[in-house]
Amino acid sequence: MLYMIGLGLGDAKDITVKGLEVLRRCSRVYLEAYTSVLTVGKEVLEEFYGRKLILADREEVEQEANNILKDADISDVAFLVVGDPFGATTHSDLILRATKLGIPYRVIHNASIMNAVGCCGLQLYRFGETVSVVFWTDTWRPESFFDKVKKNRQNGMHTLCLLDIKVKEQSLENLLKGRKIYEPPRYMSVNQAAQQLLEIVQNQRIRGEEPAVTEETLCVGLARVGAEDQKIAAGTLQQMCTVDLGGPLHSLIITGGSLHPLEMEMLSLFSIPESSSESQSIDGL
Amino acid sequence: MLYMIGLGLGDAKDITVKGLEVLRRCSRVYLEAYTSVLTVGKEVLEEFYGRKLILADREEVEQEANNILKDADISDVAFLVVGDPFGATTHSDLILRATKLGIPYRVIHNASIMNAVGCCGLQLYRFGETVSVVFWTDTWRPESFFDKVKKNRQNGMHTLCLLDIKVKEQSLENLLKGRKIYEPPRYMSVNQAAQQLLEIVQNQRIRGEEPAVTEETLCVGLARVGAEDQKIAAGTLQQMCTVDLGGPLHSLIITGGSLHPLEMEMLSLFSIPESSSESQSIDGL
């Protein structure tokens, strides 16, 4: 049996009791290590779970899925995913491959950023399409995701922005020379995402378009959702450029315009104090 | 401290290790019992958790929140919610009240139907606004949620339909006589939801409107997501009227039209065999 087990969002103890029992009896335990991270490292997980973890990076899962699935028809193999196995990234590929090999699978669900963002008080059912914000480079500065934000806002829906993660990146030099030397991991902060968004807004103005979002649009920045030191800050997009939310992972929500009174009241618990940022009037707060 | 603890979706062991540790040291443990249910009852939970659970129905949470929060400033109180505390129903009310009383709170997240529906293979980020389908009565047959399905489909997005739950209902007679006698709980099935949807489609045709959904629209019925005996069936809306998914809880997804090839391939794992239903050609499968 292939077990796809969600680890939740905080630390080692956010796994479910069922997930922990199952992984402890599996013959091999893989840890998917490219779409998200917990606040603790592999060693802490290994100690708490009482099992050695085999790191599976993107290459491995895509190219060596057969290794992961080896003997899973006669023994139990666990594939651990931060959040939920069908959260931001689906792992349909692995499941389809298992099914083709006649290997049964089971999913042990957990919280993912896709539902845990509800902790800021915005109602989950009022979220529209989720978008991904990627790190811009000198030559690649995609703006197309902004259309989805626009559509969501036109329909009065909030937009969850998942922020880019770069692990196992190679410098151009190392890539060209075929050296498997990797850069330190990078995680996009709410500040970086907000700055990129404001640049898109400026570009749209230059092109004479009416941007769906402005400096004053009410946003919510979230960091380390589910962890002890989680931080939530509600304020303008401009304020999101400078608010200090600490270490990764970060997510950003662009609100859909009109808020339910309960949403408003919840967000006010997290509003950025005037003094900590340039004074701004916030649409709707 | 007030702890809001998600229980996940299946049985007693779907609580997280952290959630279990916390609830075991709380002085009082409430179980929210009106928005969802697990596949096991209160007694099974009590035995596994090792704690007495106090059932909190909607009335209680709304009218006697102060009882729930009593002494939570000097001791720990747990409020257990099936799924995630901020899943389909937010419990913002209780949190806002606690905050006003100066009681700190923490949320221990878990899977909810809002993210676990990803198990059918449809990509979570392509879901639009979630809708609720309520039991119709002779005199109250709301159709307005259908506009949201329409908008989602126009934008190519899937719609998760949360199906009605009736607990602690009183018959008109008992209500009038002030007798606190309650009807057995009712949970809307995928069959019932599909039949109501098809009736709306018929009504729209009678009114000369172009319905956004037809008998042939590809849908996914899900039952007991996260439990050992979970069932998923992909087929036409017509097929959803008769497919047998077993006991509650059920959810229904109306797909957004064009599917990603991976979504398609995953859904084909769950397609209803021709023989088990009237033969239908399915849009897109």
Interface residues (C-beta under 8 A of the other chain):
Chain A: G6 G8 L9 G10 D11 A12 K13 D14 I15 T16 V17 K18 L20 E21 D84 P85 F86 G87 A88 T90 S92 D93 I95 L96 T99 V107 I108 H109 N110 A111 S112 M114 N115 A116 G118 C119 G121 Q123 L124 Y125 R126 F127 G128 E129 T130 V131 S132 K151 N155 M157 L162 V225 G226 L262 E263 E265 M266 L269
Chain B: G6 G8 L9 G10 D11 A12 K13 D14 I15 T16 V17 K18 L20 E21 D84 P85 F86 G87 A88 T90 S92 D93 I95 L96 T99 V107 H109 N110 A111 S112 M114 N115 A116 G118 C119 G121 Q123 L124 Y125 R126 F127 G128 E129 T130 V131 S132 K151 N155 M157 L162 V225 G226 L262 E263 E265 M266 L269
